[in-house]
Amino acid sequence: MQIDVKNTDGKTVETVDLLDSLFDVPLNNAVVHQAMVMYQLNRRQGTHSTRTRAQVSGGGRKPWAQKHTGRARQGSIRSPHWRHGGVTFGPHPRDHRLDMPKTMRRLALRCVLSEKLRQSHLIVLENLALNSPSTKSMLNILQNLDVTKSALIVTASSDRNLILSCHNIPRVWTLPVSLLNANELLKRSSLIMTLDAARRAEELWAKSNSNNKGTTSTE
């Protein structure tokens, strides 16, 4: 798969070949959806809680006599149908985490990367090195690349100057390539990758290297 490599001025400087096993994979909607659900559920803390009738205070005695009052019989003022009573079938703390096999997680990542390229939402940059943090410079680069919607900027390694430059720009996020996953890609419209990051992604997730045990990454 061939793609144009641009500079920060938005001009094409060369054309490179990217591995088809990473950037030309047919879309598998079922696997991508399963991965998206997993990543979103794993973000949940699961600390939501309600009190049952056994946990709310009060209700130690019967409100009124069982008979001869003309009112409905009641056993406790903390029954669920009373105000300030316990909650029936309410949420309680639990673990929402799901898991997927590594092979499926990597397949989902390859599918979304390929789809970004097919839809022309992938931009490969020759280099993205900033001498110092500068939001203005980053805005000019995004304008040169014609990026008007949300964007994810992926670099080969963590770049402090880049992170600080993008910090105040709405809908723009940065991420080192080793932390890339399908959910991060799905949440953003455009994907901007440096050429070094694209080559590193091929080393990590290309199909021929998918079973390597010597690489560590978070998908």
C-alpha positions as CSV (number, residue, x, y, z in Angstrom):
1,M,0.0,0.0,0.0
2,Q,1.5,3.3,-1.1
3,I,0.9,6.6,0.7
4,D,2.2,10.2,0.3
5,V,4.5,11.5,3.0
6,K,4.0,15.2,3.8
7,N,6.0,17.8,5.6
8,T,4.7,20.3,8.1
9,D,3.9,22.7,5.3
10,G,1.4,20.2,3.9
11,K,3.5,19.4,0.8
12,T,4.2,15.9,-0.5
13,V,7.9,15.1,-0.2
14,E,7.9,11.4,-1.1
15,T,5.8,8.3,-1.5
16,V,6.4,5.2,0.7
17,D,5.1,1.7,0.8
18,L,3.3,0.5,3.9
19,L,2.8,-3.1,4.7
20,D,-0.5,-4.5,3.4
21,S,-0.7,-6.8,6.5
22,L,-1.2,-3.7,8.6
23,F,-2.7,-1.0,6.4
24,D,-4.7,-3.0,3.9
25,V,-6.8,-5.3,6.0
26,P,-10.5,-5.9,5.3
27,L,-12.8,-4.4,7.8
28,N,-14.2,-6.9,10.3
29,N,-17.1,-5.0,11.9
30,A,-17.8,-7.7,14.6
31,V,-14.2,-7.7,15.9
32,V,-14.0,-3.9,15.8
33,H,-17.3,-3.5,17.7
34,Q,-16.2,-6.1,20.3
35,A,-13.0,-4.3,20.8
36,M,-14.7,-0.9,21.2
37,V,-17.1,-2.3,23.8
38,M,-14.2,-3.9,25.7
39,Y,-12.2,-0.7,25.9
40,Q,-15.2,1.4,26.9
41,L,-16.3,-1.1,29.6
42,N,-12.7,-1.3,31.0
43,R,-12.8,2.4,31.6
44,R,-15.7,2.1,34.0
45,Q,-14.9,2.3,37.7
46,G,-17.9,0.3,38.8
47,T,-18.2,2.2,42.1
48,H,-21.9,3.1,41.7
49,S,-23.9,1.9,44.7
50,T,-27.4,2.1,46.3
51,R,-28.6,1.1,49.7
52,T,-31.1,-1.7,50.2
53,R,-33.7,-1.7,52.9
54,A,-31.3,-3.5,55.2
55,Q,-28.7,-0.7,54.9
56,V,-30.8,2.5,55.3
57,S,-31.3,3.8,58.8
58,G,-34.6,3.6,60.7
59,G,-37.5,1.2,60.3
60,G,-37.0,-0.6,63.5
61,R,-40.6,-0.7,64.5
62,K,-43.9,-1.3,62.7
63,P,-45.4,2.2,61.7
64,W,-48.9,1.4,62.9
65,A,-51.0,-1.6,63.9
66,Q,-51.7,-4.3,61.5
67,K,-55.5,-4.0,61.7
68,H,-58.3,-1.6,62.5
69,T,-56.6,1.6,61.3
70,G,-58.2,1.8,57.9
71,R,-54.8,2.1,56.2
72,A,-52.8,-0.4,54.3
73,R,-50.7,-2.7,56.4
74,Q,-47.0,-1.7,56.6
75,G,-44.1,-3.4,58.2
76,S,-41.4,-0.8,57.9
77,I,-40.9,2.8,56.9
78,R,-37.8,1.7,55.0
79,S,-39.6,-0.5,52.6
80,P,-38.7,0.3,48.9
81,H,-42.1,2.0,48.2
82,W,-41.6,4.5,51.1
83,R,-39.8,7.8,50.6
84,H,-36.2,7.4,51.9
85,G,-36.7,3.7,51.8
86,G,-34.3,1.1,50.4
87,V,-33.7,0.7,46.7
88,T,-34.8,-2.5,44.9
89,F,-32.5,-4.0,42.4
90,G,-30.3,-0.9,42.5
91,P,-26.6,-0.9,41.2
92,H,-23.9,-2.2,43.5
93,P,-20.1,-2.1,43.1
94,R,-18.8,-4.6,40.6
95,D,-16.1,-5.2,38.0
96,H,-17.2,-4.3,34.4
97,R,-13.9,-5.5,32.8
98,L,-13.9,-7.6,29.7
99,D,-11.1,-9.3,28.0
100,M,-10.2,-10.2,24.4
101,P,-7.5,-12.4,23.0
102,K,-4.5,-10.5,21.9
103,T,-4.9,-11.8,18.3
104,M,-8.4,-10.2,18.1
105,R,-7.3,-6.9,19.7
106,R,-4.5,-6.6,17.1
107,L,-6.9,-7.5,14.3
108,A,-9.2,-4.7,15.4
109,L,-6.3,-2.3,15.4
110,R,-5.3,-3.4,11.9
111,C,-8.8,-3.1,10.6
112,V,-9.3,0.5,11.9
113,L,-5.8,1.6,10.7
114,S,-6.6,0.2,7.2
115,E,-10.0,1.9,7.2
116,K,-8.4,5.3,8.1
117,L,-6.2,4.9,5.1
118,R,-9.0,3.8,2.7
119,Q,-11.1,6.8,3.8
120,S,-8.1,9.2,3.3
121,H,-8.1,10.1,7.0
122,L,-4.5,9.0,7.6
123,I,-1.8,11.5,7.1
124,V,1.9,10.5,7.3
125,L,4.3,13.2,8.2
126,E,8.0,13.1,7.4
127,N,8.9,14.6,10.8
128,L,7.2,16.4,13.6
129,A,9.9,17.8,15.8
130,L,9.3,21.0,17.7
131,N,12.2,22.8,19.3
132,S,10.0,24.2,22.1
133,P,6.3,24.1,23.1
134,S,4.3,26.3,20.7
135,T,0.5,26.1,20.3
136,K,0.6,28.6,17.5
137,S,3.1,26.5,15.5
138,M,1.0,23.4,16.0
139,L,-2.2,25.2,14.8
140,N,-0.3,26.3,11.7
141,I,0.8,22.7,11.0
142,L,-2.8,21.5,11.4
143,Q,-4.0,24.2,9.1
144,N,-1.4,23.3,6.5
145,L,-2.5,19.6,6.7
146,D,-6.2,20.7,6.3
147,V,-7.2,19.1,9.6
148,T,-10.5,20.8,10.7
149,K,-12.0,18.0,12.8
150,S,-10.8,15.9,15.7
151,A,-7.3,14.4,15.3
152,L,-5.0,12.0,16.9
153,I,-1.3,12.6,16.5
154,V,0.9,9.5,16.9
155,T,4.6,9.6,17.3
156,A,7.3,7.0,17.7
157,S,7.9,7.9,21.3
158,S,6.5,10.4,23.8
159,D,7.3,14.0,22.9
160,R,7.0,16.6,25.7
161,N,7.1,19.6,23.4
162,L,4.4,18.1,21.2
163,I,2.2,17.2,24.1
164,L,2.4,20.8,25.5
165,S,1.8,22.3,22.1
166,C,-1.4,20.4,21.6
167,H,-2.6,20.6,25.2
168,N,-4.8,23.7,24.6
169,I,-6.1,22.8,21.1
170,P,-9.6,21.4,21.3
171,R,-10.2,17.9,19.9
172,V,-6.5,17.2,19.3
173,W,-4.8,14.4,21.2
174,T,-1.3,13.0,21.1
175,L,-0.2,9.4,21.8
176,P,3.0,7.3,21.4
177,V,2.6,4.5,19.0
178,S,3.1,1.8,21.6
179,L,-0.2,2.9,23.3
180,L,-2.3,3.0,20.2
181,N,-5.5,0.9,20.1
182,A,-8.7,0.6,18.1
183,N,-10.7,2.7,20.5
184,E,-8.4,5.7,20.4
185,L,-8.6,5.6,16.6
186,L,-12.4,5.3,16.5
187,K,-12.9,8.3,18.7
188,R,-11.1,10.7,16.3
189,S,-11.7,11.7,12.8
190,S,-8.2,12.1,11.5
191,L,-5.0,10.2,12.2
192,I,-1.6,11.9,11.9
193,M,1.4,9.6,12.1
194,T,5.0,10.4,11.7
195,L,6.9,8.1,9.3
196,D,8.9,6.7,12.2
197,A,5.7,5.9,14.1
198,A,4.3,4.1,11.0
199,R,7.4,2.0,10.7
200,R,7.3,1.2,14.5
201,A,3.6,0.2,14.1
202,E,4.6,-2.2,11.4
203,E,7.2,-3.8,13.7
204,L,4.6,-4.2,16.5
205,W,1.4,-5.2,14.7
206,A,2.1,-6.3,11.1
207,K,0.6,-9.8,10.7
208,S,4.0,-11.4,10.1
209,N,5.2,-10.2,13.5
210,S,2.0,-10.6,15.4
211,N,3.3,-13.6,17.3
212,N,6.6,-12.1,18.3
213,K,7.1,-12.3,22.1
214,G,9.9,-9.8,22.3
215,T,7.8,-6.7,21.7
216,T,5.6,-5.0,24.4
217,S,2.7,-2.7,23.6
218,T,-0.8,-1.8,24.7
219,E,-3.6,-2.4,22.2
